[in-house]
Amino acid sequence: MADGCKGKSKWPELVGVEGHVAAVTVEAENPNVKAAIVPEGYGVADDFVCTRVWIGLTKAGYVFEVPIIG
C-alpha cells in the first residue's frame, strides 16, 4: 500500500537499533515522514498514512520489527 507514498517506505536494517537512533534515521532518509515510536504491547491506529512510520520498540528500547510507512 506504500506504493503511492513518496520516498523510502521500509527500513529492515533498523531492527535491533536503539529507538531514538531509528527515528532520526527514518526521518533523515525520508523527509516526507514523521517517526512514531510505539512501545511493545501498545496498539496503533489501523488507518494508513503516507507521512507516518511506526517504530515498535522492545521494553529495553530497541526496534523489534521492520519500521514501515503506514
N, C-alpha and C positions, 0 to 999 in steps of 0.2 A: 504493500500500500504506500510505501515511501517513494514510489516512482515519480509522483507529481511534486515531490519536495525538492528544494534546491540544496546542493552541496552534499557532502558526505552524510550517509544515513546510518551507519553502524560502526562500532568500534570494538571488535573482538580482542584486539591487542590490550585492552584496558582491564580485562578480567584479572583479578588479583592485585590491582593497583590501588593505592590509598584513595579514598573518595574525593578529597579536595583536589588532588592532582588530576584525577579523571575528569572532574567537572571543568577545570581550567583547560585541559586538553581538548575536550569536546567543543567548548565554546571558541577556542582558538582555531580549531580545524574547520569549523563551520560557523561563521559569524551570524548565520540566519537562525540559529537555535539558542535556547536557554536550557542549561542542565538543571534537572530537578532531582535532588537526592532523596531517596526513599529507603528508610531503614528496613532491614529484613523483618518480615512479618506484617508490614503495613500494606494496605491496598492502594491501588492507583486508579484514577479515573479511566473508564473504558472508552472514552472518546479519542479519536485520532487527531493529533495536532502537529502540523509540519514544523512548528517552531519549538517543539519540546522534545527533550531526550530524557527518559527515565534512567536514573543510575541507582541500581539496587545495591545496598551495602550490607555486609555482614555486621554482627554486633561489634566486631573488632574494627569496623570502618573500612573494609576492603570491598571492592566491586566483586559481586558473585555471579553476575550474569552479563551477557553482552549488552552494553548500552545501545539502544536504537531509537530512532525518531518515532514519536508516537504520542 
